[in-house]
Amino acid sequence: MNNIRSIQKKELEDLAVSKGHSSFRGRQVYEWLWKKSVPGFDHMTNIPKEFRDFLKENYFIGKVIVDHFQKSRDRTIKNAFKLHDGALIEGVLIPTETRMTACVSSQVGCSLSCKFCATGKLERIRNLDFFEIYDQVNIINQQAIENYKIPLSNIVYMGMGEPLLNYSNVWKSIEMVTSPEGMGMSPQRITVSTAGIAKMIHKLADDGAKFNLALSLHAANDDKRDQIMPINESNKLESLHEALLYFYKKTGNRPTLEYIVFDNFNDSEQDAKELVTFARKLPTKINLIEYNPIDGGEFQNVKDNNLKKFIQILEYNKLIVNVRRSRGKDIDAACGQLANKG
């Protein structure tokens, strides 16, 4: 049996015609699959029974389901999603006073082995299909409405995996999320976060990305970044800086720099000055992120007084700085903690 969600709309139209129906029936099936996200063919009530029976006999709807979930004291909801092959991934609903954000995964596991990230300790099993990414967004949106009476306002591709190593499925999932035939969300509400793959940032720019881009920087010094992010060995800071500038010039979207501040590693005055040097040549903003401890981790969160000094140096140099406080830490749902534990 084939997964019907891997079939394009035109193919569904042609399939309907081949079975003696109008192409309109194929478009209706497509709408049931994506806009309405039905769990089974019998829910497609306006489709003739003989066509539904044919679809049931020859196709399955490969949907993502919630295997289990946890709710944090701060209202964050972490989901363990089960895929059609039994694999598990995680996705998070992050509610704040001003936003309702879905954090979604793009791979089962990860291959980048960043030292501060729990997902990086997992083996990369496979890339997610575009509909598996889309389903995470759709399910989390329903959770937001059911639990907080507010639909999603934002989506971040910051869960398990490196999005730019699953480029085509990430791109197509965003097309579906932003399409009127999908969820109709503005691409400006979507952010894709990368550990830094320069040639793929160039490709995003050349392909005309309308969504936002964030670089997980965490050190503005190649030696230090090599220590915590092996991807830096083949994507040095100079090449990443050039790629981000190219992205901005081609798309008009200002990239964000994400910087986890670790105690006694990248929190010194010299580290702040190196970040200033990297950032001030770019039209960018900086998100300073609280470190979230992981099992077997070797880092600690920055001390408050060191963080204040760090921020002062950045702001003195006219950089835009936001401090992101983590949510969902008590259920291992915070940034860097997703590892299929809960």
N, C-alpha and C positions, 0 to 999 in steps of 0.2 A: 504493500500500500504506500502511496505517496502522500506527503504532507501538503494539503491544499494551500496552506499559507505561504508556500514557496512559489506559488503560481502568480504571474502578473495578471493585471486586469484584462489586458487584450487576450491572453491565453484563456481566461475564463469565459470571455465573450465568444471566442472561437469554439470552445468546448460546448457551450450552450447551443450554438448554431448547429454543430455536428450531431447533436441529439434531438434536433427538430424544434428547438426553441429559438426565440429571438435573442439577439446579442444583449438586449436589455436585461434578460434573466442573469446573464453572467455578471453584469454590473451590480445587480441586486445582491448576488452571492458575495461579491467583493465588499459591498457595504455591510452586510451582516458580519463578515469576517473581521473588518477593520473598525468601522465607525461604531458598530454595536458590540463587537467582540463576543459573539455568542459562543457557548461552550459546545454546542452540537448542531448537527444539520436539522434536527427536528424543530429547532427554534426558528428556522427560516420560514416563517408561516406564510409568506407570500410567494414562495417558490413551489411550482407544481410538484405533487408527491412523487411522480415517476422520476423527475430529475433529482429530487432529494434522495430517493432510494439509490439511484445510480451513483451519486456522490458518496453515500455511506458505504457502498460496496467497493468503491475504488480509491477512496481518500480518507484520511483522518485529519482532524484539526489539532495540530501540534501546539497546544497552549501551555504556557507556564502556569503553575499553580503554587499557592502558598503552602509549603509543607508545615511550617509553624512560624510564629512571630513572638516578639517580646516588646513590651511597652516600658519605656524608661520613666523615671520620676519626673523628667522634664518634658514628657509627652512624646518624645521621639519614639518611632516604631521601627524596629528592625525585623525584616522579613528574611526567612530562609526559603528561597524559591526552588521548587523541584522542576527540572526540565524533562522533556519527553524521554530522554535516555537515562533518567535517574540521577543525573548530576545535580549538585546543589550549588547555588550562588546566593549572594546576599544583596539586598537593596534596602534603602532606608528612607523613611518619611521624616523630614526635619521641619517641625513647626516652630515659627517664631512669631513675634507680635506683628511683623510686617510682611512675612513671606511664608509660603508653604512649598517646601523644596523636596524634590525626589532626587536621591543619589543612587545612580544605577550602575551596574557592572557591565563590562564588555567582553570579558573572558572568564572561563572556568579556571581559576587560579591565575598565576602570573609568572612570567619568565625573567623579570628584571632584577629580582633579589635585592631591592633597596633595603638597607640595613635597619631602618626605623619602621618598616611596614610589615604587619602580620601577614598580609596577602603575599608579600614577597618571599615568605618562607614556604609557600605552597608550590607544588608543581603546576605548570600550565598544562591543562588537559586539552582544551580546545577553545577556539573562538566561538562566541555566541552568534547565532543567526540574527538577522535584523529583527525578525518578529519576536525573538526572545528578549531583545532589548526593549522593543515597543511594549511588550506585555508587562514588563516591570513598571514602566511609566503608567500604563493604563490601570494596573492593579493599585499602585500607590495613589493615583489620583482618586480612585474609588474609596480608598482608606481615608484620604483627607476629607472627602465629602461626608462619609459615614461617621467619622470620629469627631471632626471639627467644623463640619458644615461649610467648608471652604475648599474650592478646587485648587489644584496645583498652580502656583505662580511661576515656579522656576524648576529647571532640570539641570543637574550637574552630572557629567560622566566622570565620576571620581570614585566609583566603587572598585570592585575587583578587576584587575587586568589593566593593560595599557591600550587605550582606545585607538591610538594611531598604528598599532600592530594588528588591528582588526578594522582597517580603514573602510573597506567597502560596506561592511555591515553596519558600522557606526554611521556612515554617511546616509545609507538607505533608511536606517531607523529614524534619523532626524528628518529626512524627507517625509516619512509617514507621520511622525508626530506633528509636523508643521503643516501637513496637507489638510485641506478641507475634508478630504475623504478619510482622514485619520482623526487627530485631536484638534487640529487647527490652531496650534500654539505658535506664537511668534518666535522666530529663531533667535531674537534678541533676548529671550528668556532662557536660552540654553547655553551652557558652558561646557566645553570639552577640555579636560585637563590632561596634559601629557608630561611624562618624565623627561622629554626632550629628544625628539628624533628630527633632526634638522631637515632632511629631505622630505619628510612627510608634512612638516609645517609649510614648506614651499608648495607642496601639492595642494594642501588646503587652500592656500592663497590662489594658486592657479585655477583651482576648481570653483573659485568664487564663494567661499564659505561666508554665510551671513550670520552664523552664530559666533559666540565669544570663545576665545582661546585663553587658557591659563597654563603657564609653565611652572611645574614643580621644581623650583630652583634649589632652595635650602642651603646653598653655599655659592658665593660669587668668587670662588677661588678654585681653580681646576684641581689642585692637589686634594683639597678637602672634599670636593664633590666626588672625585674618584673614589674616596674612601667609603662614602655612604651610598653612592649611586653608580654601579658599574657601567650603566649606559653612557656615562660621561666620558669613558675611555674612548668611545668612538664618536661622541658628539660633544666636542669641547665647547666651552663657553663662547668663544669667538664665533663659531659656526652657528650656535643657537641665537646669539645676539643678532647676527646678520639675518637669520631666518625670521625672527620676530619682527625686525624692521621691514623686511620684505612683505610679511603678512599684513602689517599695518598699511603700507603703501598701496597694496593691491586691494584690500578689503575695506579700509577705513575704520576697522575695528581695533580698538586699543587693547593689546594683550595685558593680562594680569600676571604678576609674579607672585607665586606662593612660596613662603619662606617659613618653615618650622624653626623656631629658635630653641636650640638645645643648650642646656647648661654646660658651660666650660668647653664648648666645641665651636660654635659659630655665633657666639653672643658678645664678642669683644668689640671694642671701639674700632679696631682694624677691620673686623668682619663687616661692621656697619659701613665703614668707608668704602670697602670693596663693593658692597651692595649699591651704594650711591653711585660709584663709577660705572657699574653695569647698567643701572636703571635710568640715570639721568640722560643718557643718549637715546632713550626710547620714550615714546608717548605711552606711559604705562601707569599703573597703580600697583601698590604692594599690599598683599594680605599677609600679615604676620599671624601664624597659626600656632595654637597651643599644642604642645606635644602630648600624645596619649600613650601611656605605657603599654607595652605588649609583653607576652610571655617570652622570657629569654632575651629581652631587649637590653641594650647596653647604654641607653641614653636616659637623661632626666630632663624634665621641663625647666626652662630658664627661670632664674630667680626674678622676683618682681622688680627689684631695684635695677638689675641689669637690663631688663626689658624696657624700663622707662628711659634709661640712658640710650639704649639702642634706638628707640623711637625718636628721641630728641635729636639725634644726629641726622636721621632721615628727614624729619620735618624741617630742621634747620636748612637743609639743602633743597627745600621746596618740593619734596616728593609727597605724593598722596599715599597715606598709610591707613589701613584698617586692621584692627586686631580682632581675629576670629576666635571666639571662645567655643570650645567643643561642646557638643550635645550628645547625649546618649552614652556617656562613658560607662555608666553603671551596667549597661548590657552589651558592652563591647561593640557599640554601633558608631563610635566616633571615627574621625579621619585616621586611617592607618590601622584600624583594629579589625577590619573585616576578614575573618578567617574560618567561617563556618563552625564557630564554637557553640553558639547558643542553640 
